Amino acid sequence: MNRNERLTTPLVRDRIDGRRGALRPATWDEALDRAATGFRGAVDAKGPAAFGLFSCSKTTNEMNFIAQKFARTVLGTNNIDSCNRT
């Protein structure tokens, strides 16, 4: 977590002439907007069942609750699981 190589600024990739360009630094708002746009585009194109979310048993119950709430209310999918059984 304290390594010098750790990213502290989000990176995004622009399309140039239909090709993927190089990564460039972006603001957090721009990066989150791109992620939201990508999720929405995938849901619109393939439907919410195209998504699945897997949460971790090593995180808190509260974090797992937020993960399932995100999957169900934002993405519209019930495809969520965790490795709590193992």
C-alpha positions as CSV (number, residue, x, y, z in Angstrom):
1,M,0.0,0.0,0.0
2,N,2.9,2.4,0.6
3,R,4.9,1.4,-2.5
4,N,6.1,4.1,-4.8
5,E,4.7,2.2,-7.8
6,R,1.1,2.4,-6.5
7,L,-1.3,4.5,-8.6
8,T,-2.7,7.5,-7.0
9,T,-4.4,9.0,-10.0
10,P,-6.9,7.1,-12.2
11,L,-5.9,6.3,-15.8
12,V,-8.2,6.2,-18.8
13,R,-7.7,5.2,-22.4
14,D,-9.0,7.3,-25.2
15,R,-9.9,5.9,-28.6
16,I,-8.0,7.3,-31.5
17,D,-9.3,6.5,-35.0
18,G,-11.2,3.6,-33.6
19,R,-8.1,2.2,-31.9
20,R,-7.2,2.1,-28.3
21,G,-4.8,4.9,-27.4
22,A,-2.3,5.1,-24.5
23,L,-3.4,5.5,-20.9
24,R,-3.5,9.0,-19.6
25,P,-4.1,10.5,-16.1
26,A,-7.7,11.6,-15.5
27,T,-9.8,13.1,-12.7
28,W,-11.7,10.8,-10.4
29,D,-15.0,12.2,-11.8
30,E,-14.0,11.4,-15.3
31,A,-12.9,7.9,-14.5
32,L,-16.0,7.1,-12.5
33,D,-18.2,8.6,-15.3
34,R,-16.5,6.3,-17.8
35,A,-17.0,3.3,-15.6
36,A,-20.7,4.1,-15.1
37,T,-21.1,4.7,-18.8
38,G,-19.5,1.4,-19.6
39,F,-21.7,-0.5,-17.1
40,R,-24.8,1.2,-18.5
41,G,-23.9,0.5,-22.1
42,A,-23.3,-3.2,-21.3
43,V,-26.6,-3.5,-19.4
44,D,-28.4,-1.7,-22.3
45,A,-26.8,-4.0,-24.9
46,K,-26.8,-7.4,-23.2
47,G,-29.3,-7.0,-20.3
48,P,-28.6,-7.1,-16.5
49,A,-28.2,-10.9,-16.6
50,A,-24.9,-10.4,-18.4
51,F,-23.4,-9.2,-15.2
52,G,-22.3,-11.2,-12.2
53,L,-20.6,-10.0,-9.0
54,F,-18.5,-12.1,-6.7
55,S,-17.8,-10.7,-3.2
56,C,-15.2,-11.9,-0.7
57,S,-15.7,-13.6,2.6
58,K,-12.7,-11.8,4.1
59,T,-14.5,-8.4,3.9
60,T,-17.0,-7.1,6.4
61,N,-20.7,-8.0,6.3
62,E,-21.4,-4.3,5.6
63,M,-19.2,-4.4,2.5
64,N,-20.9,-7.6,1.3
65,F,-24.2,-5.9,1.8
66,I,-23.2,-2.9,-0.2
67,A,-21.9,-5.2,-3.0
68,Q,-25.2,-7.1,-3.3
69,K,-27.1,-3.8,-3.1
70,F,-25.0,-2.4,-6.0
71,A,-25.6,-5.6,-8.1
72,R,-29.3,-5.6,-7.5
73,T,-30.2,-1.9,-7.6
74,V,-27.6,-0.4,-9.9
75,L,-26.9,-3.3,-12.3
76,G,-30.3,-4.9,-12.0
77,T,-28.9,-8.4,-11.6
78,N,-29.4,-11.1,-8.9
79,N,-26.2,-12.8,-10.1
80,I,-24.1,-12.3,-6.9
81,D,-22.3,-14.8,-4.8
82,S,-19.5,-15.0,-2.3
83,C,-17.1,-17.6,-1.0
84,N,-18.6,-17.5,2.5
85,R,-19.4,-21.2,2.3
86,T,-15.7,-22.3,2.1
